[in-house]
Amino acid sequence: MFAIMAAQWIGGGRLIQAVTGLSYTAALFIFAVVVLVYVAIGGFRAVAITDTIQGIVMFWGTILILIGTIVAGGGVSNIVSELAAENPNLLTPYGHEQQLSAIYVSSFWILVGVGVVGLPQVAVRAMAYKSSKAMHRALVIGTIVVGLIMLGMHLVGVFGRAVVPGIEVGDTVMPTIAMEVLPAWLAGIVLAAPMAAIMSTVDSLLLLVSSSIVKDVYVNYIKPDATERTVKRLSMTITAVLGLIVFLMAVNPPDFLIWLNLYAFGGLEAAFIWPVIMGLYWKKGNKYGALTSIIIGVSAYILFDLFWKNPLGMHGVVLPIVLGLIGYVAASLLTQHRNMAQHQEVVSRFWGA
């Protein structure tokens, strides 16, 4: 969890650095202060409101920067010709040196596609729908919006190589292209899009971790009779401490942020995808299965990364997810007799039988 938060903070710091010319540390400090203030004071309501605004900015920002990149490159056909002249492999899905296989590319979409349902910051948003009707509407709208943003940003990254060659730091691609192909005032608006994407993830993660510590640990086990004022103060304190920890982790960033981000994604998915999915849709699932799945998934993910990268030619997240599923099912079936009354109460509450 801390790794993925650090990755997002690094992205925010580098974006501010590229736009303002400030040092990375100063830019990171500004980003940290802004996020901590509105999360600590506003809570989940502030996160929901800002996420909506940020989503709108991301959508239109992506469209504007894509159009600007295509125009600056002389059209799609001209850009494609330049990329082909530089390296024909740039136009294939297998990497500029053909280092990726078809099975790896396909399995990668488990990491960035299907697997994201297991991310805590995604799951916590699903708890905020006011009704089933709102959720179903969001499924349609969200699929369209996210699909366009993902496609647009990927195209900008590819086309940008022809429009602005020689970019050495991958994390500065978007701000560099925006400032190159758009008027200064419009570039400033467009650059709010990646910043919005970063902040919409950061605020949810901060709120998720702090609320888990305060409510799931402090209120449930340490002081159940804590007053609302005490809980609020503790939440703000925990948020500030978490922010400081993540800030220190982000001070010395890696060369290319996306790999840290994706590595953290994989770990979270290996841990939580089956507790989320099976917990919702399988009546026999229980806490023992969830805990087993988390332990097996995370352990396998780390061990595969250390000793068997890309097992069977696939991305390293695939087999840990499969093993986590086996562990969830096996542990749940083997412990059906434990806490049967409590289990039946939960089943009745969710399924009505």
RADAZI-V682767 format. One record per pair of residues at least 24 apart in sequence whose C-alpha atoms are under 6 Angstrom apart, sorted by the first residue. I is the first residue (numbers start at 0). J is the second residue. D is the distance in Angstrom with one decimal. If there is no record, write none. Layout:
I	J	D
I	J	D
//
This chain:
2	263	5.8
3	260	5.5
3	263	5.1
5	245	5.3
5	249	5.3
6	260	5.3
7	197	5.6
9	249	5.6
39	235	5.0
50	199	5.2
53	195	4.6
56	192	5.2
57	192	4.0
58	148	5.9
60	189	4.5
60	192	5.2
61	151	6.0
65	155	5.6
67	180	5.6
68	180	6.0
71	180	5.9
72	162	5.3
102	313	6.0
103	312	5.8
103	313	4.5
103	314	5.7
106	313	5.7
106	314	5.8
107	314	5.7
114	268	5.9
117	268	5.0
117	271	5.1
117	272	3.7
118	267	5.9
118	268	5.8
120	203	5.7
120	204	5.7
169	255	5.9
209	237	5.8
209	238	5.7
265	316	5.5
266	297	5.9
269	296	4.7
269	297	5.8
269	319	5.9
269	320	5.0
270	296	5.2
270	297	5.4
284	331	5.3
285	331	5.6
288	327	4.1
288	330	4.6
288	331	4.5
289	327	5.8
291	326	5.8
292	323	4.4
292	326	5.2
292	327	4.8
295	323	5.6
296	320	6.0
296	323	4.8
//
